[in-house]
Amino acid sequence: MGKSSSKCCLIKSSKSKSYYFCLSEDNEIILSHYNQNGILEKKNNILDLKILDFSADIDKSDRIHLVCITTDGNFLYNIMVDGHWSSHTLTKFDIKSNKFNYLTLRVIKNDVHIFYGISNLLNSNLWTIVHAHGGKRKWNKANIISMTPGKSSSPYHVDFDKLGNIHLIYEDTFKGTKQIYYTNFNPFLKRWMKSPQKISDFNYDNLHPYVFADNNNTLHALWLAQNGPIQHIFYKQMPSSSNAIYDWKSYSLPQPDSSISHAIMLQDNGILRIIFKDKENLKCLHSKDYGFNWDIETSPNKVDFSNFNLTKYSTNQSMEKVRMNLNHIYASSEKDLQLFNFGTYNVPIENYTSSNDNNNDDNIQYSNDENQSNLSKTSDEKDLTVKDNNSSSQQDENKLDDSISADSDSIENQTPELINNEVSPFVKELNSLSNEAVKTFIENTKVSLDSLLTNTDALDKKTNEIEKVIFSNIKELDRKIFTNSDILNELKSNLTSLELLITQYKAENNNLQELLKSIEALYYSNTRDIKKIEEKIKEIHRLLENSATPALLDKFKNIFK
């Protein structure tokens, strides 16, 4: 089994430079830098500290964020800008009384979300998942759930949908077996669902949960069910439509009867893929119809996947962001950087490099050549610094001016030759006219041309004014459409949040109703017992009043038999 996703993070910048973070056996964060072909450029220990756990992500400005917990309890927040790291301490944890693990960092738009687990050493089986979110020194923190995952390396997983909702599934012990539960965070209400939903329904252990929100906001849940030495992947999905809230549906998957570990999901050009390790091999399932039906893919070539690890993945590369939706990937960094299943549909392992004809990072060439390597490699960026575009723009303008001048010279050189070789009939007719007639004709033509040019200038001005008005109106219309679209999306999000709130309240009301029934039953039971006790007390009073014989003690014994 590969390393857990929290121990390896792969990040690609908008310029396609790749950064591979891994926690070494010496508890050090090792950062590997790769060029556009996945060739290692350098490797270094970025913090010179002993680390318990870490996680990394990238924001839309190409800044790399990294949070980590040191072995002495410091919770550090680090940011890399233009190759330079800055760091500050968020808090100091009490590691003498608590354990900390399962650290996950996600940067969504302008918000930073940190998830981690904490367990008291007095009850080390019980873990609490904490959610801290905010930024700019203003943070909100909430305990999401408590769970007893045992020794699981990945007991929970989170993902974000397009509306900003956070979805979390986790494993917890229920009646002696590990079951999978679902909960979510509503950004409108700014709170987590009070009553998590159990979504597994089997009598054996369920492990390694994984949740994925696709481009249609449909939720997909994966986990492994342990049946003796065999592990099977179970798959459920929950549509985003409001009439299907919390309605998880199961779908069968084709899979081998063998030892499977760490199943993940991604979306590639609308195609859903499930990737998992089957012993030392990597395998892939795909669905063309949003998860209703699945087929298994097989690699055309045998490749050694023993060194491929499950890795958290983040990208700012524009082509990938348009084409791909993924949070994890299987990767190897033994020598050069190699990624599994990062290619076009139906070619599960492939190689891609930047075009030789165009160095634009958006123009990625995806190769299906069977003679090439079947291991995909990442693209490149020259450096992290922002380059001055003025010089290149000026060079382009100079090249354009030179091109125009060359064309002008060519036209001037050709014109006399054309006139000398071929004289038009109109010129011959002018030659036959008298000089006075020619002068009159030229003057009249000049006046007509001047008038035409004046009218043309006036028409151009009017056209420019009309174009400015049209452009201004279009911009205003776009602004109103964009604003209305934002308002509509916000209303839809709020409506979904209210519907979720109603569903939660209904669930709470059902729980209260069951509680009231239990209280009512207890009330009637207590009332019956009280009446029996009162009757016994009355009988005792009668005995005390009517009997003073030595047999009084025997009668008391008979009453309380």
N, C-alpha and C positions, 0 to 999 in steps of 0.2 A: 504494500500500500504506500502511496506517495505521501509527501508531507501535507499537512493540513493547509487549507487555503489561507489561514491567518499568518502562516510562516513564510509564504512567498508571494510577492506582489510584482506584477509586470505593468509598467506604465509607458505609454507612447505619447509623445508631445505632438502638437499640430504640425511640426516639421518632420515628424516620423522618427525622431530619435527615441531609442528604447532604453529604459532603465529597469533593471531586474534586481529587486531587493529580496534577500533571503537571510533568515536567522541561522547562523552557523551552530555547530555543535558546541562551540565555545561561548554561545550566547552573545554573539556580536552580529550587528546588521551589516552585511556585505552588499555593496552596490556595484553591479556590473553595468558598464556602458557599452552599447552596441551601435554599429553604424547601419546604413540602409540595407546591407546585405546580411545582417545578423552576425557580423564579425565582431568579436570582442575587441574593444579599444583599450579599456582599462578596468581595473577592479580595485576597490578600496573599502576600508572600514570607515563608515561615515561619522560615527559618534565617539569611538574609543570608550564605550561604556558597556557594562554587562546588562543585557536586556532579557526580561521575562517574556514579553510579547510586544508585537507592533502591528501596525497596519498603515497603508499609504493610499493616496488618491491624487488626482490632478484636477485643478479648476479650469474654467473656461479661458483664463489668462495665462495658461501654461505654467502656473506655479504648482510645484509638487508639495503636498501636505503629508506629513508623517507624524503619527502619534505613537508613543512607546511607553512602556512601564519598565523602569530599571529594577535591578535586583535589590536595591536599597529603598524602593518604594516611590521614587520620583515619577510623576506622570508628566511627560514632556510633550510639547507641541513644537514641531519643526517645520520650516518652510524653506524650499529651495527655489531661488530666483536667479536666473542667469548663471547657474552653476555654483552659487554661494548659498550656504545654509545659515539660517538664523533660528534660535531656539529659546523657548521660555517654559517655565514650569507651571502647569495648570494647578496641580495640588500635590500633596504628599500623602501617600497611602500608608496605612498601618499594616505592614506585611508581617509583623510579629503575631497579629491576631487574625489576619485574613489572608486568603489566597485570591489571586486575580488571574483571569484567563479570558480567552475567546474575544479578543479585541478586534473591532471592525470600524473602519473609518469610511464615510461616504460624504463627498462634497457635491451637493445638489444646488445648482444655480449659485445663490449667495449665502446659502446656509451650510453649516458644518454639522454633521451628525456623527456621534461617537457612541458605540455600543460596547459594553464589556460585562464580564461576569465576575461576581464577588461571592466568596464563600467563607464563613467563619470556621476557624480551625476546630472549634468545639463540635461543630456539626458539618464536617467537610463534604458530606454527601448532598447537602442542600445548597443550590446556587441561585443567586438573584441576578437577573439580567437588567442592567441599568442603561438608560438612554439619556445622553447629554447632547443638547443641540443649541446652536447659537453662533457666536463669533464676536470679534471686537471686544473681548473681555466681558461680554454679557452672555451668560449661559443659563439654560434651564435644564433641570435634571429630574428624572422620574424613574422609579422602580417599575419595570414592566410586569414581570412575572417571577415566581420562584419555581424551581424545578429540581428534580433529582435524576440527572442524566447518567449517573455512574461514571465510568471512565471514558465516555465518548469524546473523540477528538473534535467533533463538530456538532454539538447538540442543538444549535439553532442557526437560522439563516434569515436575512432580511433583504427586501427589494423595494424599490419605489416605483409607483406608476406615474403616468403623465399628469395626473391631477395633484400630485404631491402627497398622496396617501402612502403610508409605510406599512408594509405587510411583513409579518414575522411568523414563522412556524418553528416549533421546537419539540423536543422529545421530553417526556416526563413519565415517571413510573405510575401505573394505574393497575391496581389489583395484581401486583406482582410482575407485570409485563410493561415494557416501554411502549407508550403510545404517542401519536403525533397530534399536536394542538396548533390552532391558528388564532392569531389576534392581529389587530391593526391599530394604527395611529391616524386619527382624523385631524388634518391640519386646520380645518374650520373650527372644530371644537377644542383643538390643541390638547387632546387627551387620548389615552389608550382604551381600547374596549375592555369593559370591566369583567366580562365573562368569556374567557377563551373557549373556542369551539374544538371539540375532539373530532378530527377528521379521519383518523385511522379506525378500522373496525375489524381487527383481527386478533386472534388469541395468542400471537407470538410477538417477539420483540421487534420493534420498528426503530430503525437507526438512520443517522445522517440525513436529516430533512433538508430539502432545497426548494425555495420558492422563486418563481420567475414571473415578472409582469411583461407581457408582450406588447407590441406596438398598438394593439387594440384594447389595452388595459385588461385583457383576460388574464386571470391568475392561473398559474400552473404549479402544482405541488408534486415533488418527487421524494421518495424515501425508500430505504432498503428494508425488507422484511426478512428476519432471520428465521430460517426453518432448519434447525440442526446446522450442518456445515454449509448449507446452501443459502444464498441470499438472492432474493428476487427484487426487481424494481416495481414499486407500485406508483401509479400515476393518477392524479385527479386534477380537474380544472374547475374554475368558477368564473363564469362570464361576468362582464362588467355591467350588463343590463340590470336596471334597478329591480326588476321582478325576479331576479335570481340571486339576491343578496344572500350569502352564506350557503348557497345551494351547490355543494361540491358534488361533481359527478365523476365516476370512475370510468377509465378506458383501459383496455388491455394492451399490453406491449409484447412484441416478439422479443424473446431473450433466451440466452442459453441457460441450461441448468448447471451453473457452476458458481464459483466464488466471485461476486461482483462487489465493487467498492466505489463510493463517491460518484454518484450520478449527478450530472449538471445539465443545464439546458441553455440554449442560445437561439437566436433568430438570425438567419442569413438570407437576405433578399426575400423575406416573407416566409421562408421555409424554416420550420421548427426542427431543432436537432437536440437529441439527448446523447451525451457522451459519457461513457463509463469505462472503468478498468475491469477487465475480465482476466483475473490472474495477472500475467505480465503483459497482456495485450490491451490496446485501446480499441473500443468499438463504438459505433455510432448508429442511432436510429433517426429517421427523418419523417416528417409529416408535411404533406402539401396542403392539407385542409384544416389547419389551425388546431391540430391535436386530436381529431376524431379518429383517424386511422394512421397507423405507423408501419414503416418498413425498415428492415435492417440493412445497413450498408456493410460491405466488406472491402477491405483494402486490397488493391490489385497486387501489391508487393509486400513481402514480409519485411517488417521493420522492427528493430529492437526498441520497445517502449518502456523498458525497465527503469530508465532514468527520467521518465516524464512525471512531473509532479503537478498536482492540482494547484492552480495559481490564480489569485485574485487579479483581474485584468481591468485596466482603465485606459481610455484612449481619447485623444483630441484630434486624431488624424481625420480629416474631413471626409475622405472616401469611405473609411471604415464606419464613421458615425452615421453616414447615410445608408450604408449597406447592412451594417451589423448592429445587433442589440445583444450584448453579452456582458456578464459580470465576472465570469471565470473561464479559464482555459487550461488545458494540459500543456505544459511547456518543459523543455529540457535546456539546461545551460551547462552541460558537461564540457563542451568546447564552445561551439558557436550556438547562438540562440535558435532553438527549433520549436515550432508551435504545431499542435495537432489540430486538424480540421479547420483551417483558416482559409478555405478556398471557395471556388465556385461550387454550385450544387452538383451532387453526385460524384465529386472528386474529393474524397474525404481527407486526403493528405496531399498538399501541393506546395509549390514554390512560387513566390512572387517577388519581383524586384521593380525598381523604378525604371521607366522607359529611358532608353539611351538617347532618344530623339528629343525628349522633353524632360527637364529636371523638376517640373512642377510636381509637388507632393500629391496633388489631387489626381494625377494621371498614373495610376498604378496598373502595371501589366500583370494579369493573372495567367499563369502558364499551365497548360494541361499536357505538356510534352512528357511522354512516358520515359524518354531518355534522360530527362532532368531528374534532379533529386526530388524525392517525394516528401521532403521535410520542408515546411514553409519557414521563410526567414523574414525578419522585419525590415522596414525601410529606414531611411537615414534622414538626419538633418545636419547641416554643416556645423552649426554651433548654436548656443542658446541666446547669444546676444542679438539685439535688434539692429539690423543693418540699415545704413543710410540709403534710401532709395533715390535720393536726388541725383546722385552721380550717374546711376544706371539710367534714370529717366532722361537726363541731359544727353547721355551717350546715344540713347535711342532717338532723341530728337535730332541730334547731329547726323546720325545715320539716315534718318528720314529726309533731312534737308539735302544731304549729299545725293541721295537717290533722286530727289526732284531736280536738282541742278544737272545731274547726268542726263536725265530724260530731256530737260530743256535744251541742253547742248546738242543732243542727238536730233531733236526736231529742227533746230536752227540750221544744222549742217545739211539736213535733208531737203529743206524747203527750196533753196535756190535751184537745186538740181531738178526738182519736180517742175518748177516754173519754166526752166529753160527747155526741158524735154517735152512738155505738153502744155500748149496754150489753149485756153478755153475759147469757145465761139463768142462768149460775151466780151472777152478782151479784144478779139479781132474786130468786133463791131464797134467798140470804143475807139480803136485806132483809125477807123474810117470816118469818124465824126470830126468836125472842126474843133479847134482849141476852145472857142467861146462856148460851144455847146457842151463840151466836156466839162468846163469850169462850172457852167450852170447846173449840169447834172450832179457834179460833185457837191456843190453848195446845198442843193435841195436834199441830196442824200444825207449830208451832214446834219442838216436841220431835223430831218426825219429821225435820224439816229439819236440826236440829242433829246428829242421829244420822247422817243421810245425808252431811252435810258432813264430819263426823269420819271416817266410813268412806272418803269420797272423798279426804280429805287423806292418810289412811293408804295408800290405793291409789296415789295419786300418788307418795308417798315410795318405795313398793315398786317402782313403775314406773321411777322415776329411778334407783334402785339397780340394777335389772335392766339398764337402758339403759347405765349406767356400766360394768357388768361386760361387757356385749356389746361396747361400744365399745373397752374395754381389750383384750378378746380379739381383736377385729378388728384393732386396731393391732398387737398382738403377731403375729398371723397374717400381716399385711401385711409386717411387718419380717422374719419368717422367710422368707416367699416372696421378698421382695426380696433378702435375703441369699443364699438358695439360688439365685436367678436370677443374681446376680452371680458366685457360685461356679461355676455351670454355664457361664456365658459365659466365665469365665476358663479353665475346663477346656477348652472348645471352642477358645478362642484358643490355649491351650498345645498342644492336640492338633494344630491346624493348623500351629503353629510346628514341632512335632516332625516332622510329615509333610514340611514344607518342608525341614527339616534333613536328613531321610533322603534326599529327592530330591537335595539338594545333594551329600551324601556319595556317592550313587550316581554322580552326574555326575563327581565328583572321582575315584572309583574307576575309572570308565571311562577317564578321562584317564590315570590312573596305569597302567592295564592297557596302553593304547596305548604309553605311555612304556616300560614293561617290555619290550614286544615289540620296540620300536626298540633298546633296550639289548641285548636278547638277540641280535638280528640283528647288531648292531655287534660283540658279543662273539665270535660265531662267525666273522665276517669278520676280526677282529683275530687270532683263533687261527690261521686259515688263513695269514694273512700272516706270523705268527711262525714257523710251521713251515717256510714257504718260505725265510725268512731264515736259520733254523737250518741247513737243508740247504745253503744257499750258504756258510755259515761252515764247515761240515764239509768241503765241497769245497775251500775255500781252504786249510784245514789240510792236506788230503791233497796238494795241489799243492806247498805249502811243504816238506813232508816228502819228497816223491818227485821233485821236480824242482828242479835248480839251473842249468838251461840258460838261455841268453839269451832263449829264446822264452817265458819265464815271464810277461813283461808282456803278451804277446799273449793268453795263456790267461786272464789276469785280465780283459782287455777282453771276451773272449768270454763270461765268466761274467756280467758286468753289462750285457750288451747288452739 
